[in-house]
Amino acid sequence: MPESLPGSREPSPELLTRLRRLADPDGFLPFDRYWEVVQFSQGVGYFEQASSPLGPGGDYYTAPSVTPLFGATLADQLLAYWHGLGRPAQFRFVELGAGDGTLAAELLDRLGEARPERAAWEYAIVERSDTLRQAAVERLRPVAERAGIEFAAPEVLGSEGPFRGVVLANELLDTLPARRLRRNEEGWEELGVVVDQGRATPASRPLARPVPLPQLPACPIGATLEFSPEAEGLLREVADHLEAGAALFLDYGAAESRWSSVPGDGTLVALRQHAVLADPLEAPGRCDLSCFVNFTRVRAAAVRAGLREREFRPQREALVAWGFVERLERALQAAPSEADRVRLRLLGKNLLLGFENFHVLELEATGEDLPPGA
Ligand SMILES: C[S@@+](CC[C@H](N)C(=O)[O-])C[C@H]1O[C@@H](n2cnc3c(N)ncnc32)[C@H](O)[C@@H]1O
């Protein structure tokens, strides 16, 4: 686990050793490989730190840490999927990238209230970080028990084989390692870093690795294109295991034209203690890294893998369609004081207007060969 140095931006010596070991012979690491090491490397990556990176004491907020109304609204939608499938007795909710379990706790409470007595539901979290997974498991076991819902924390999505249910991921795709390519006069180059004397500095090489389909778009010279092969692979994994049901991805991102139509440096952002770092390479392993999700490629990967797209829309629109405004209104009516009402209104406004560029991708696996309720 990285030592806890709240003020330090220096990478740990162990992290630097790993970066050097995984670099090409000339010292170059393509950006996605660098990202993989600094964010996820066992014991030393950013997500392995002792304290949660999420919420007020961390580096950034996600929607579940803004207000429980987010999870409550989402729970209604999860239940709508269950109804849509004919209310099967056996149903599995799988949350990918569950973080510290804040969203899961809210969902379990709500699902527990709605669960018919004889229904055998399971809620599974798949969380890559050992520290976050352990914290979430400790927190969620009693919540699940109260809700009468089986709880599991498998290492991978497909540990139980194909299933019927819902897959859910909030702000996971933007955190997965992204490749960054730049168009120059000769063609495409791969952006990455070189690690030297304890520092990571930007570097590039002519593109030498294959790019999975679809083909790269025509771009003006100087354009930077970002996409995550791992995010696209995750969509294939979901399609392989979700026999019938829905998959819901909530994340910030844009269509590929966001990158391909104009020259620019891309969307990479490093966050630390709720501030954007001027240099995203300045604190390897000690800040959050994220890129806009390339939704053009992610959506194409989902469809190629056999999932059907139900909806793709701004998160604000999805929340409104799922009853967020009515839920907020009910909470306002129940609020004990004017100060509570003001606080609730601010949180509601933050969720509807503050999560700019967030989208919801709703997919379904039709399971047409299964009898309803099976
Ligand atoms: C930005 S956080 C979001 C956490 C939570 N979903 C929320 O909304 O607060 C992304 C989470 O995904 C986890 N993660 C990253 N890659 C993963 C993977 N391949 N499988 C499962 N979890 C992953 C990270 O460890 C981190 O906890």
The ligand as an SDF file (V2000), in Angstrom:
LIG
                    3D

 27 29  0  0  0  0  0  0  0  0999 V2000
  -14.1180    6.6240  -10.1970 C   0  0  0  0  0  0  0  0  0  0  0  0
  -14.2730    5.3060   -9.1100 S   0  0  0  0  0  0  0  0  0  0  0  0
  -16.0500    5.1920   -8.9960 C   0  0  0  0  0  0  0  0  0  0  0  0
  -16.5270    4.4570   -7.7920 C   0  0  0  0  0  0  0  0  0  0  0  0
  -18.0500    4.3200   -7.6430 C   0  0  0  0  0  0  0  0  0  0  0  0
  -18.6380    3.6320   -8.7530 N   0  0  0  0  0  0  0  0  0  0  0  0
  -18.7170    5.6660   -7.4630 C   0  0  0  0  0  0  0  0  0  0  0  0
  -19.4940    6.0590   -8.3190 O   0  0  0  0  0  0  0  0  0  0  0  0
  -18.4570    6.3220   -6.4560 O   0  0  0  0  0  0  0  0  0  0  0  0
  -13.8520    3.9260  -10.1570 C   0  0  0  0  0  0  0  0  0  0  0  0
  -13.7660    2.6220   -9.4070 C   0  0  0  0  0  0  0  0  0  0  0  0
  -13.5880    1.5530  -10.3510 O   0  0  0  0  0  0  0  0  0  0  0  0
  -12.6200    0.6410   -9.8570 C   0  0  0  0  0  0  0  0  0  0  0  0
  -12.0940   -0.1160  -11.0100 N   0  0  0  0  0  0  0  0  0  0  0  0
  -11.2260    0.2820  -11.9420 C   0  0  0  0  0  0  0  0  0  0  0  0
  -11.0390   -0.6620  -12.8800 N   0  0  0  0  0  0  0  0  0  0  0  0
  -11.8300   -1.6910  -12.5380 C   0  0  0  0  0  0  0  0  0  0  0  0
  -12.1050   -2.9660  -13.1200 C   0  0  0  0  0  0  0  0  0  0  0  0
  -11.5120   -3.3460  -14.2540 N   0  0  0  0  0  0  0  0  0  0  0  0
  -12.9890   -3.7750  -12.5020 N   0  0  0  0  0  0  0  0  0  0  0  0
  -13.5950   -3.3910  -11.3430 C   0  0  0  0  0  0  0  0  0  0  0  0
  -13.3620   -2.1920  -10.7460 N   0  0  0  0  0  0  0  0  0  0  0  0
  -12.5160   -1.3560  -11.3320 C   0  0  0  0  0  0  0  0  0  0  0  0
  -11.6300    1.5420   -9.1500 C   0  0  0  0  0  0  0  0  0  0  0  0
  -10.8240    0.8250   -8.2590 O   0  0  0  0  0  0  0  0  0  0  0  0
  -12.5760    2.5320   -8.4710 C   0  0  0  0  0  0  0  0  0  0  0  0
  -13.0240    2.0650   -7.2340 O   0  0  0  0  0  0  0  0  0  0  0  0
  1  2  1  0
  2  3  1  0
  2 10  1  0
  3  4  1  0
  4  5  1  0
  5  6  1  0
  5  7  1  0
  7  8  2  0
  7  9  1  0
 10 11  1  0
 11 12  1  0
 11 26  1  0
 12 13  1  0
 13 14  1  0
 13 24  1  0
 14 15  1  0
 14 23  1  0
 15 16  2  0
 16 17  1  0
 17 18  1  0
 17 23  2  0
 18 19  1  0
 18 20  2  0
 20 21  1  0
 21 22  2  0
 22 23  1  0
 24 25  1  0
 24 26  1  0
 26 27  1  0
M  CHG  2   2   1   9  -1
M  END
$$$$
